[in-house]
Amino acid sequence: MHAKHVIRKQKKVNLPTGGRPDDFYKNPEAYGGKNTLIKVDETHIDQLYQDLLPSRLFQFGTDESVALASKLYLGAEVQLLLLQTHGLCGEP
């Protein structure tokens, strides 16, 4: 986690105080909380991703625009490789 700042001790609040958010998460009992985390096997999470997430969730564009971008990218790589092979651009 990234929350490393200390939250000052306060009275009359319903949230934990007097420590870092990481501490509250890792050791809630020390701050008047209760550990209610449930351990989940990562294989179950992976299976849920496969079953429930759309295959193109992280695709930015239509199928056609992604195909075109892929062709252009591959073409640019080939051109760069040719330039490098002939010593015209950077290392081969």
C-alpha positions as CSV (number, residue, x, y, z in Angstrom):
1,M,0.0,0.0,0.0
2,H,1.1,3.6,-0.5
3,A,-0.5,5.2,2.6
4,K,2.6,5.8,4.8
5,H,1.5,9.1,6.5
6,V,0.5,9.1,10.1
7,I,-3.0,10.0,11.1
8,R,-3.0,12.0,14.3
9,K,-4.7,10.6,17.3
10,Q,-8.3,11.9,17.7
11,K,-11.0,11.4,20.2
12,K,-14.7,11.0,19.3
13,V,-14.2,9.5,15.8
14,N,-15.4,6.3,14.4
15,L,-12.3,5.6,12.3
16,P,-8.9,4.4,13.6
17,T,-6.4,7.2,14.4
18,G,-2.9,7.4,15.8
19,G,-1.1,5.4,13.2
20,R,-0.6,4.8,9.5
21,P,-3.3,3.4,7.2
22,D,-0.9,0.5,6.5
23,D,-0.9,-0.3,10.2
24,F,-4.7,-0.1,10.4
25,Y,-4.9,-2.6,7.5
26,K,-2.3,-5.0,8.7
27,N,-3.1,-4.9,12.4
28,P,-6.7,-3.6,12.9
29,E,-7.0,-5.1,16.4
30,A,-4.4,-2.7,17.7
31,Y,-6.6,0.2,16.7
32,G,-9.9,-1.1,18.0
33,G,-10.9,-2.8,14.7
34,K,-11.4,-6.4,13.7
35,N,-9.7,-8.4,10.9
36,T,-12.5,-9.4,8.6
37,L,-10.4,-10.3,5.6
38,I,-11.2,-13.6,3.9
39,K,-8.3,-15.5,2.2
40,V,-9.1,-16.3,-1.4
41,D,-7.1,-18.7,-3.6
42,E,-5.6,-16.8,-6.5
43,T,-6.7,-19.5,-8.9
44,H,-10.3,-18.6,-8.1
45,I,-9.6,-15.0,-8.9
46,D,-7.9,-15.9,-12.2
47,Q,-10.9,-18.1,-13.1
48,L,-13.3,-15.3,-12.4
49,Y,-11.3,-13.0,-14.7
50,Q,-11.5,-15.6,-17.5
51,D,-15.2,-16.3,-17.0
52,L,-16.5,-12.7,-16.4
53,L,-14.3,-10.1,-18.0
54,P,-14.8,-9.3,-21.6
55,S,-11.9,-10.4,-23.8
56,R,-11.5,-6.8,-25.1
57,L,-11.8,-5.0,-21.8
58,F,-8.4,-3.3,-22.2
59,Q,-8.7,-2.7,-26.0
60,F,-8.5,1.0,-26.8
61,G,-10.3,1.3,-30.1
62,T,-12.4,-0.7,-32.5
63,D,-11.2,-4.0,-33.8
64,E,-10.4,-2.3,-37.1
65,S,-8.4,0.5,-35.5
66,V,-6.4,-1.9,-33.4
67,A,-5.6,-4.1,-36.4
68,L,-4.5,-1.0,-38.3
69,A,-2.3,0.2,-35.4
70,S,-0.8,-3.3,-35.1
71,K,0.1,-3.3,-38.8
72,L,1.6,0.2,-38.6
73,Y,3.6,-0.7,-35.5
74,L,5.0,-3.9,-37.1
75,G,5.8,-1.9,-40.3
76,A,7.7,0.7,-38.3
77,E,9.7,-2.1,-36.5
78,V,10.7,-3.6,-39.9
79,Q,11.8,-0.2,-41.2
80,L,13.8,0.4,-38.0
81,L,15.4,-3.0,-38.3
82,L,16.4,-2.4,-41.9
83,L,17.9,1.0,-41.0
84,Q,19.8,-0.6,-38.2
85,T,21.0,-3.5,-40.4
86,H,22.4,-1.0,-42.9
87,G,24.1,1.1,-40.2
88,L,21.9,4.0,-40.8
89,C,20.2,4.2,-37.3
90,G,21.5,3.1,-33.9
91,E,22.5,-0.4,-33.0
92,P,21.4,-3.5,-35.0
